[in-house]
Amino acid sequence: MRIERPAKARVCWRWLTGVLVCAEVWWGGTLLRAQPAGGQDGGDTPGELVLTLEACVRRAVANHPQLQAARARVATAQAARRQARLWPNPELELASEDGPLNRGSFAEESKQTVGVAQTIPFPGKKRLESAMARLELTRAEHQWRAVLLSVIREVKLARVRVLGWKAVLEATRESVKVAEALSAAVHERFRAGAVGEVDVLRAETLLEETRLELEEARIRWREALQELALLVGAPVRDKLDVVGRLREEPDPALVGRQPAEWLPHHPLVVAGRAEVKRAEVAVTRSSREAWRDVTLRVRGGRAGPADDVVAEVGLTLPLPVWDRGRYRMTEALARREESQAALAAGQRELLLTWEREKLRLEGTAAQVRRLRREVLPRTEKAVDLLRAGYQAGKFDLLVLLDAERAAAEARRAHARALLEMNLAHVELEALMDAEMPELFWEDGSSETKPRPETVTPGQVEVER
């Protein structure tokens, strides 16, 4: 059954519906105008994110999970250091004893006392434990520095790969254009009967090889772009604007530095030395395990029906009968030997990495210089001369195209060598940059921060 509304009700309903529609359109337009250009999620549109080196580092160290874990380990070591200074808590003792069970009232005739028991650590134990906790904190701080340098290294390598493979990609595109022109010219000469089928196959093979190299360069560039985007916490996109240029020459100060200048200050080495010193202190601490902590008791109360006032003083001293601390000493000695071997292995690995990357840097730098100073000028000059000769009718088009192909190959080789040189340069920077610039601190502040404490072999300050 259909119910007809009155005319005035229909008019009011239509008017109210129109008002609601207008309000919805106005509100929706306001929301759209208030949204950022990237869409509803407020993200950046492709191509709007400009990444300099400083921006990449700041974004990467802001919320990197490895840095968060390292900071948590530092906070754990700080709490453990404060805990190591504290004595055990005293114990409240309530006793009711020496009361008869077969006669009278136990509560009236027993001795009732209340007291406190305090465990007193053996002299020197808390001092050694505090020193061990301090060295553990030093190790955690320098491990955090090592993680920070590792994150910066990853960001720099990803950025260099993006810039380097982009240059290789552009050079390979030029090679593809020259190979396509050369293949078209050979096909035209083949139709005219000037060249044979072998020349056609050779030109087509060269073109396909160049196209394969172009696809490889495009894949490597996209992989580097994706890696950098993941490191800096940006959406994966192809239009990230990575600002900067690759280094044309290595830093002479970096190449000239010797291991004696940077190895003792490397965070991993300092952390290893702190661990060795902590193991040495642990050996001294384990030698005192045979001397147990004593417990002092003081109690007072009433005894018997006469409510005599009583006081008691007691001392508990564990006897080292079964456990004399021998195995703890053996464990501490083994851990000291392990820490010493780990320190030596870490220093050796750093030295091997330094030698390998230095040789790589020197070799690629020599290739870059030779390509830039000798090969590229000669190929460009040969192309100019052959182009002038072709325009004058002295040379064939195939000769000019072959010279252009050689010039394109030289530019691509230069781009690859420049990429390898910059990668090796970043690896050496990661080894030698023990003093980090201000912009590399993870909180983004600009003030100069003090360097964490350095532990030298055979020297430790024991807190008292």
C-alpha positions in Angstrom: 0.0 0.0 0.0 1.5 3.3 -1.1 1.2 6.3 1.2 1.0 9.7 -0.5 2.8 12.6 1.3 1.1 15.9 1.3 2.3 18.5 -1.2 4.0 20.7 1.5 5.8 17.7 2.9 7.1 16.7 -0.6 8.4 20.2 -1.2 10.1 20.3 2.2 11.7 16.9 1.6 13.0 18.0 -1.8 14.4 21.2 -0.4 16.1 19.4 2.4 17.6 16.8 0.0 19.0 19.6 -2.2 20.6 21.3 0.8 22.2 18.1 1.9 23.6 17.4 -1.6 25.0 20.9 -1.8 26.6 20.5 1.6 28.1 17.2 0.6 29.6 18.6 -2.6 31.0 21.6 -0.8 32.5 19.5 2.0 34.0 17.0 -0.4 35.6 19.8 -2.4 37.0 21.3 0.8 38.5 17.9 1.7 40.0 17.5 -1.8 41.6 21.0 -1.6 42.9 20.2 1.9 44.6 16.9 0.8 48.3 17.0 -0.2 49.2 16.6 -3.8 50.3 13.0 -3.3 46.8 11.7 -2.6 44.8 10.6 0.4 47.7 9.1 2.2 49.7 12.3 2.1 52.5 10.7 0.2 54.8 12.4 -2.3 53.9 12.1 -5.9 56.5 10.4 -8.2 59.4 12.8 -8.9 58.7 15.2 -6.0 61.2 13.6 -3.5 64.6 15.3 -3.9 67.4 13.2 -2.3 70.7 14.8 -1.5 73.4 12.9 0.3 72.5 14.6 3.6 68.8 13.9 3.1 69.5 10.3 2.3 71.5 9.8 5.5 69.1 11.6 7.7 66.1 9.6 6.5 68.0 6.3 6.7 69.3 6.8 10.3 65.9 8.1 11.6 64.2 4.8 11.9 66.6 2.1 10.8 65.9 -1.1 12.7 69.6 -2.0 13.3 70.2 1.4 14.8 67.1 1.0 17.0 68.5 -2.4 18.2 71.9 -0.9 18.9 70.4 1.9 20.9 68.4 -0.6 22.9 71.6 -2.5 23.7 73.2 0.8 24.9 70.2 1.4 27.1 70.5 -2.1 28.5 74.1 -1.7 29.3 73.4 1.7 31.0 70.8 0.0 33.2 73.2 -2.9 33.9 75.9 -0.4 34.9 73.6 1.3 37.5 72.4 -2.1 38.8 76.0 -3.3 39.3 76.7 -0.6 41.9 73.8 -1.7 44.2 74.0 -4.0 47.2 71.4 -6.7 47.7 68.3 -5.5 49.5 68.1 -6.2 53.3 65.7 -9.0 54.5 63.1 -8.6 57.3 63.1 -11.6 59.7 60.2 -12.4 62.0 60.8 -15.4 64.4 58.9 -17.2 67.2 61.0 -20.0 68.7 61.9 -21.9 71.8 58.3 -22.4 72.8 57.0 -25.6 74.5 54.6 -27.7 72.5 53.4 -30.1 75.3 52.4 -27.6 77.9 51.3 -24.0 78.4 50.9 -21.5 75.7 53.4 -21.4 72.9 52.8 -17.7 72.3 53.4 -16.8 76.0 56.5 -18.9 76.7 58.3 -18.7 73.2 60.9 -16.2 72.2 59.6 -13.7 69.6 62.0 -11.5 67.7 62.1 -9.2 64.7 65.3 -8.3 62.9 67.1 -7.5 59.7 69.5 -9.6 57.6 71.9 -7.9 55.2 74.2 -9.7 52.7 77.6 -8.0 52.6 79.5 -8.5 49.3 83.1 -9.6 49.7 85.4 -6.6 49.4 86.3 -5.8 45.8 83.5 -7.8 44.2 81.1 -4.8 43.5 84.0 -2.7 42.3 85.0 -5.3 39.8 81.4 -5.8 38.7 80.9 -2.1 38.2 84.1 -2.0 36.1 82.8 -4.9 34.0 79.5 -3.1 33.5 81.3 0.1 32.5 83.3 -1.7 29.9 80.2 -3.4 28.6 78.6 0.0 28.2 81.7 1.2 26.3 81.5 -1.8 24.0 77.8 -1.2 23.3 78.4 2.4 22.5 81.1 1.7 20.0 79.0 -1.1 18.5 76.3 1.5 18.0 78.9 3.7 16.2 79.9 0.7 14.0 76.2 0.1 13.1 75.8 3.8 12.3 78.8 3.7 10.0 77.4 0.6 8.4 74.1 2.3 7.7 75.8 5.3 6.2 78.0 3.1 4.1 74.9 1.3 2.7 73.2 4.6 1.9 76.3 5.9 0.2 76.8 2.7 -1.9 73.1 2.7 -2.9 73.3 6.4 -3.9 76.5 5.8 -5.9 74.9 2.8 -7.7 71.9 4.9 -8.6 74.0 7.7 -10.1 76.5 5.3 -11.6 74.1 3.0 -13.3 72.1 6.0 -14.6 75.2 7.2 -16.3 75.9 3.7 -17.7 72.3 3.6 -18.9 72.6 6.9 -20.8 75.9 5.8 -22.4 74.4 2.4 -23.4 71.4 4.2 -24.9 73.8 6.1 -27.2 75.5 2.8 -28.1 72.1 1.3 -29.0 71.3 4.3 -31.2 74.6 4.0 -33.0 74.1 0.2 -33.4 70.7 0.7 -34.8 72.0 3.3 -37.3 74.8 1.0 -38.2 72.5 -2.0 -38.7 70.2 0.1 -40.9 73.1 1.3 -43.1 74.4 -2.3 -43.5 70.9 -3.5 -44.5 70.7 -0.7 -47.1 74.1 -1.6 -48.4 73.1 -5.3 -48.5 70.0 -4.5 -50.6 72.3 -2.6 -53.0 74.6 -5.6 -53.2 77.6 -3.7 -51.7 78.0 -6.0 -48.6 77.4 -9.7 -47.9 75.1 -11.5 -45.6 77.9 -12.0 -43.1 78.2 -8.2 -42.6 74.4 -8.1 -42.0 74.6 -10.9 -39.4 77.5 -9.2 -37.7 75.6 -5.8 -37.5 72.4 -7.5 -36.2 74.4 -9.5 -33.6 76.1 -6.3 -32.4 72.7 -4.6 -32.1 71.2 -7.4 -30.1 74.2 -7.5 -27.8 73.9 -3.7 -27.2 70.2 -4.0 -26.5 70.9 -6.8 -24.0 73.5 -4.5 -22.3 70.9 -1.7 -22.2 68.4 -4.0 -20.5 71.0 -5.1 -18.0 71.9 -1.5 -17.2 68.2 -0.6 -16.8 67.6 -3.5 -14.4 70.7 -2.6 -12.3 69.6 1.0 -12.1 66.1 0.0 -11.0 67.5 -2.3 -8.4 69.8 0.4 -7.0 66.8 2.8 -7.0 64.7 0.4 -5.1 67.5 -0.3 -2.6 68.0 3.4 -2.0 64.2 3.9 -1.6 64.0 1.1 1.0 67.0 2.5 2.9 65.6 6.0 3.1 62.0 4.9 3.8 60.6 6.3 0.6 58.0 4.6 -1.6 59.5 2.5 -4.4 59.3 4.6 -7.6 61.3 5.2 -10.7 61.3 9.0 -10.5 63.2 9.7 -7.3 65.3 12.8 -7.9 68.7 11.7 -6.6 70.9 14.9 -6.6 74.6 14.8 -6.9 77.5 13.8 -9.1 80.0 11.0 -8.9 83.6 11.8 -7.8 86.0 12.2 -10.8 89.1 11.8 -8.7 89.7 10.0 -5.4 90.5 12.0 -2.3 94.3 12.1 -1.9 94.1 12.4 1.9 91.9 9.2 2.0 94.3 7.2 -0.2 97.4 8.4 1.7 96.1 7.4 5.2 97.8 4.3 6.7 96.2 1.7 9.0 98.1 3.1 12.0 96.2 6.3 11.6 92.6 4.9 11.6 92.7 1.3 12.8 93.1 2.0 16.5 90.1 4.4 16.4 87.8 2.2 14.4 84.6 1.5 16.4 84.8 -2.3 16.0 88.5 -2.3 17.2 87.6 -0.1 20.2 84.7 -2.3 21.1 86.9 -5.4 20.8 89.5 -3.9 23.2 86.7 -3.1 25.7 85.6 -6.7 25.5 89.1 -8.0 26.1 89.5 -5.7 29.1 86.1 -6.7 30.4 87.2 -10.4 30.1 90.4 -9.6 32.0 88.4 -8.0 34.8 86.0 -11.0 34.8 89.1 -13.2 35.4 89.9 -11.2 38.5 86.3 -11.3 39.6 86.1 -15.1 39.2 89.2 -15.5 41.4 87.1 -14.2 44.3 84.3 -16.6 43.8 85.8 -18.9 46.5 85.3 -16.1 49.0 81.6 -16.0 49.5 79.4 -13.1 50.6 78.6 -13.0 54.3 75.2 -12.3 55.8 74.9 -10.2 59.0 71.7 -10.6 61.1 70.5 -8.4 63.9 67.4 -9.3 65.9 65.6 -8.2 69.0 62.4 -9.1 70.9 61.0 -10.7 74.0 61.4 -14.2 75.5 59.4 -16.2 78.0 56.5 -15.3 80.4 58.6 -12.7 82.0 59.0 -10.8 78.7 62.7 -10.6 79.0 64.3 -8.3 76.4 66.6 -10.2 74.1 69.0 -9.2 71.3 70.7 -11.4 68.8 73.6 -10.8 66.4 74.5 -13.5 63.9 76.9 -13.9 61.0 76.5 -16.5 58.2 79.6 -17.5 56.2 79.2 -20.0 53.4 81.9 -22.7 53.3 83.6 -23.4 50.0 83.3 -27.1 50.2 81.7 -28.2 46.9 82.0 -25.1 44.8 85.3 -23.4 45.0 85.0 -21.3 41.8 87.4 -23.4 39.8 85.1 -23.8 36.8 84.2 -20.2 36.8 87.8 -19.3 36.6 88.2 -21.7 33.7 85.2 -20.2 32.0 86.6 -16.7 32.5 90.0 -17.6 31.1 88.4 -19.2 28.0 86.3 -16.1 27.4 89.4 -13.9 27.7 91.1 -16.0 25.1 88.1 -15.9 22.9 87.8 -12.1 23.1 91.5 -11.7 22.3 91.2 -14.0 19.2 88.1 -12.2 18.1 89.9 -8.8 18.3 92.8 -10.1 16.3 90.5 -11.6 13.7 88.5 -8.3 13.4 91.7 -6.3 12.9 92.9 -8.7 10.3 89.6 -8.5 8.4 89.6 -4.7 8.5 93.2 -4.7 7.1 92.3 -7.1 4.4 89.3 -5.0 3.4 91.5 -1.9 3.4 94.1 -3.5 1.1 91.5 -4.9 -1.2 89.6 -1.7 -1.6 92.7 0.4 -1.9 94.0 -1.6 -4.7 90.5 -1.5 -6.3 90.4 2.3 -5.9 93.9 2.8 -7.4 93.2 0.5 -10.3 89.8 2.0 -11.2 91.1 5.5 -10.7 93.9 4.8 -13.2 91.3 3.5 -15.7 89.2 6.6 -15.3 92.1 8.9 -15.9 93.3 7.0 -19.0 89.8 6.9 -20.5 89.1 10.6 -19.7 92.5 11.9 -20.8 93.5 9.6 -23.7 90.7 7.3 -25.0 87.7 9.7 -25.0 89.5 12.7 -26.6 90.9 10.4 -29.4 87.7 8.7 -30.2 85.8 12.1 -30.2 88.5 13.6 -32.5 88.3 10.5 -34.8 84.5 10.9 -35.1 84.9 14.6 -35.9 87.5 13.9 -38.6 85.5 11.1 -40.1 82.3 13.1 -40.1 84.0 15.9 -41.9 85.5 13.4 -44.4 82.1 11.8 -44.9 80.5 15.2 -45.6 83.3 15.8 -48.2 82.6 12.5 -49.8 86.0 10.9 -48.7 84.7 8.2 -46.4 81.8 5.8 -46.3 78.9 6.0 -43.8 79.9 2.6 -42.3 83.3 3.9 -41.4 81.7 6.9 -39.6 79.2 4.8 -37.8 81.9 2.4 -36.7 83.9 5.3 -35.2 80.8 6.6 -33.4 80.2 3.1 -32.0 83.8 3.0 -30.7 83.2 6.5 -29.1 80.0 5.3 -27.5 81.7 2.2 -26.1 84.5 4.3 -24.7 81.9 6.5 -22.9 80.2 3.5 -21.5 83.5 2.0 -20.3 84.3 5.4 -18.6 80.9 5.3 -16.8 81.5 1.8 -15.6 85.0 2.6 -14.4 83.8 5.7 -12.6 81.1 3.7 -10.9 83.6 1.1 -9.6 86.0 3.9 -8.4 83.2 5.6 -6.4 82.1 2.3 -4.9 85.7 1.6 -3.7 86.0 5.1 -2.4 82.9 4.7 -0.3 84.2 1.4 1.1 87.5 3.2 2.2 85.5 6.0 3.7 83.5 3.5 5.8 86.8 2.1 7.1 88.5 5.4 7.9 85.7 7.7 8.9 85.9 7.1 12.7 85.3 10.9 13.2 81.7 11.2 11.8 80.4 14.6 10.5 77.6 16.3 12.5 75.0 15.5 9.9 75.4 11.8 10.5 74.1 11.8 14.0 70.8 10.0 14.1 68.8 12.6 16.1 69.3 15.3 13.4 70.8 17.8 15.8 73.5 20.1 14.6 75.6 20.5 17.8 79.0 18.9 18.0 78.7 15.8 20.2 81.6 14.3 22.2 83.2 11.2 21.0 82.4 8.0 23.1 85.1 6.9 25.4 88.0 5.0 23.9 89.6 2.2 25.8 93.2 1.6 25.2 94.9 -1.8 25.9 96.1 -2.3 29.4 94.3 0.8 30.8 91.0 0.9 32.6 89.5 3.1 35.3 87.9 1.1 38.0 85.1 2.9 39.8 85.3 3.0 43.5 
